[in-house]
Amino acid sequence: MTTRRVLRCADLALLGIAFLAVLFPGVGVAQTVTLKFGDIYAENHSNSKGDFKFAELVSQKTKGQVKIDVFVDSKLGNEREMAESVVAGSIDIVASGLSGIGRFIQPIHTLELPYIYRDLEHMNRVAEALAPDVDKILRRSGLRNLGFFYLGPRSIAGKRPIRSLEDMKGLRLRVPETPLYVGMARALGATPTPVAFPEAYTSLQTGVVEAAEGGPDTLWSTKWYEPAKNISLTEHIWHFRYLAINEKSFQKLSSAQQQALQEAGKEASVYQLGLLKEFNKESLDKMRAAGATIVTIADTRPFAKALEKFNREYAEKLGPEAVALLEKAMSVK
């Protein structure tokens, strides 16, 4: 066969493919779907690493047909703004907790109340038990939960050390912009000061607040320990962040792609869970090496006792569904 004839055959084959594509759009052509994913944390944070692992797993499981573009470090806005965008559909996926999607989904607030989890393992068992309930609640707001990311235990980075409940009195404490954290700070005797996450460092620097609270990997990755050198281990909250996707974005995918995202969400959750303990220890060590003082509190029971009434009343204000969710979480051994 001559070269000219080979070329002519190739041209005819390409023409045939193009003709079929016109008649049957998408047949024989792998369409790439790109989804936008936002998070507030710095790239070296355990949650951000979970975000990137999720994107990697989705790419593997869909053979590149679904691409997740991950934007960390508040590049798409603060947590509230990103949550609003996911509900509206201008962002497809967000890793978010109370400060974000919690604004739209009140019952899940009770899962972030202080001193309700014993440790990370207990929290993981609660996530497994409550996954269907959480997804059902998110669906009502046009979202779907693909997995859980974990944070905690939250402690306090302050300009002065906290060694007892008495030391909390009058403390100007930066808290997330959510009633749960404002109420918790008040119940402990502090003066709550809601500040958006990206502005917390400057607020500590300028003295707008005296302290901020978060998990060890958050305190390290945000460098809040620089203006607030006393890391007091109150360990008051373990909490979930939800890997939430806009339901319309989810429904645009094929059934195989949907399954791939759900599998990737579960696997990324396990991956991030495995990182957290290691990240917490390393973060405390790094902050200590950088000049921070790690303050161990001999007994946190007075803190927990001071919050019992607040926890109960907070859940009751949210209604029966929130109370039931909290009771189910606390029934997990």
Secondary structure in CASP SS format (residue, H / E / C, confidence):
PFRMAT SS
TARGET T0000
AUTHOR 0000-0000-0000
METHOD secondary structure of the structure
MODEL  1
M C 1.00
T C 1.00
T H 1.00
R H 1.00
R H 1.00
V H 1.00
L H 1.00
R H 1.00
C H 1.00
A H 1.00
D H 1.00
L H 1.00
A H 1.00
L H 1.00
L H 1.00
G H 1.00
I H 1.00
A H 1.00
F H 1.00
L H 1.00
A H 1.00
V H 1.00
L H 1.00
F C 1.00
P C 1.00
G C 1.00
V C 1.00
G C 1.00
V C 1.00
A C 1.00
Q C 1.00
T C 1.00
V E 1.00
T E 1.00
L E 1.00
K E 1.00
F E 1.00
G E 1.00
D C 1.00
I C 1.00
Y C 1.00
A C 1.00
E C 1.00
N C 1.00
H C 1.00
S H 1.00
N H 1.00
S H 1.00
K H 1.00
G H 1.00
D H 1.00
F H 1.00
K H 1.00
F H 1.00
A H 1.00
E H 1.00
L H 1.00
V H 1.00
S H 1.00
Q H 1.00
K H 1.00
T C 1.00
K C 1.00
G C 1.00
Q C 1.00
V E 1.00
K E 1.00
I E 1.00
D E 1.00
V E 1.00
F E 1.00
V C 1.00
D C 1.00
S C 1.00
K C 1.00
L C 1.00
G C 1.00
N C 1.00
E H 1.00
R H 1.00
E H 1.00
M H 1.00
A H 1.00
E H 1.00
S H 1.00
V H 1.00
V H 1.00
A H 1.00
G C 1.00
S C 1.00
I C 1.00
D C 1.00
I E 1.00
V E 1.00
A E 1.00
S E 1.00
G C 1.00
L C 1.00
S C 1.00
G C 1.00
I H 1.00
G H 1.00
R H 1.00
F C 1.00
I C 1.00
Q H 1.00
P H 1.00
I H 1.00
H H 1.00
T H 1.00
L H 1.00
E H 1.00
L C 1.00
P C 1.00
Y C 1.00
I C 1.00
Y C 1.00
R C 1.00
D C 1.00
L H 1.00
E H 1.00
H H 1.00
M H 1.00
N H 1.00
R H 1.00
V H 1.00
A H 1.00
E H 1.00
A H 1.00
L H 1.00
A H 1.00
P H 1.00
D H 1.00
V H 1.00
D H 1.00
K H 1.00
I H 1.00
L H 1.00
R H 1.00
R C 1.00
S C 1.00
G C 1.00
L E 1.00
R E 1.00
N E 1.00
L E 1.00
G E 1.00
F E 1.00
F E 1.00
Y E 1.00
L E 1.00
G E 1.00
P E 1.00
R E 1.00
S E 1.00
I E 1.00
A E 1.00
G E 1.00
K C 1.00
R C 1.00
P C 1.00
I C 1.00
R C 1.00
S C 1.00
L H 1.00
E H 1.00
D H 1.00
M H 1.00
K C 1.00
G C 1.00
L C 1.00
R E 1.00
L E 1.00
R E 1.00
V E 1.00
P C 1.00
E C 1.00
T C 1.00
P H 1.00
L H 1.00
Y H 1.00
V H 1.00
G H 1.00
M H 1.00
A H 1.00
R H 1.00
A H 1.00
L C 1.00
G C 1.00
A C 1.00
T E 1.00
P E 1.00
T E 1.00
P E 1.00
V C 1.00
A C 1.00
F H 1.00
P H 1.00
E H 1.00
A H 1.00
Y H 1.00
T H 1.00
S H 1.00
L H 1.00
Q H 1.00
T H 1.00
G C 1.00
V C 1.00
V C 1.00
E C 1.00
A E 1.00
A E 1.00
E E 1.00
G E 1.00
G C 1.00
P H 1.00
D H 1.00
T H 1.00
L H 1.00
W H 1.00
S H 1.00
T H 1.00
K C 1.00
W C 1.00
Y C 1.00
E C 1.00
P C 1.00
A C 1.00
K C 1.00
N E 1.00
I E 1.00
S E 1.00
L E 1.00
T E 1.00
E E 1.00
H E 1.00
I E 1.00
W E 1.00
H E 1.00
F E 1.00
R E 1.00
Y E 1.00
L E 1.00
A E 1.00
I E 1.00
N E 1.00
E H 1.00
K H 1.00
S H 1.00
F H 1.00
Q H 1.00
K C 1.00
L C 1.00
S C 1.00
S H 1.00
A H 1.00
Q H 1.00
Q H 1.00
Q H 1.00
A H 1.00
L H 1.00
Q H 1.00
E H 1.00
A H 1.00
G H 1.00
K H 1.00
E H 1.00
A H 1.00
S H 1.00
V H 1.00
Y H 1.00
Q H 1.00
L H 1.00
G H 1.00
L H 1.00
L H 1.00
K H 1.00
E H 1.00
F H 1.00
N H 1.00
K H 1.00
E H 1.00
S H 1.00
L H 1.00
D H 1.00
K H 1.00
M H 1.00
R H 1.00
A H 1.00
A C 1.00
G C 1.00
A C 1.00
T E 1.00
I E 1.00
V E 1.00
T C 1.00
I C 1.00
A C 1.00
D C 1.00
T C 1.00
R H 1.00
P H 1.00
F H 1.00
A H 1.00
K H 1.00
A H 1.00
L H 1.00
E H 1.00
K H 1.00
F H 1.00
N H 1.00
R H 1.00
E H 1.00
Y H 1.00
A H 1.00
E H 1.00
K H 1.00
L H 1.00
G C 1.00
P H 1.00
E H 1.00
A H 1.00
V H 1.00
A H 1.00
L H 1.00
L H 1.00
E H 1.00
K H 1.00
A H 1.00
M H 1.00
S H 1.00
V C 1.00
K C 1.00
END
